[in-house]
Amino acid sequence: MGAVNWSKVGVSPGDWHGLSKSILSRGPLYQLLTLSGIAVLTVFAVLFLIDAVLSPSGTGWIYTGGTARSLYGMAANG
């Protein structure tokens, strides 16, 4: 908590109700990494966003293949 620059976030220290209306209510880790101003952390934040899309897609492909195999098995057995 001590490392957060509250003036950049738009919340005064101790104003817990203000956190729900600040930019931290929309992806706090991403917002803090981009607000740090360090290029490496900003790139890391963008990689987090890309990974958030790609990781679930692998599971989706597994379930799609499994469903097709199950439907084929039921059709073949009658």
Protein Blocks (a to p, Z undefined) as FASTA:
>chain_A
ZZpcfklnopaehilmlmmmmmklnojllmmmmmnopaklmmmmmmmmmmmmmmmmmmmm
mmmmmmmmmmmmmmmnZZ
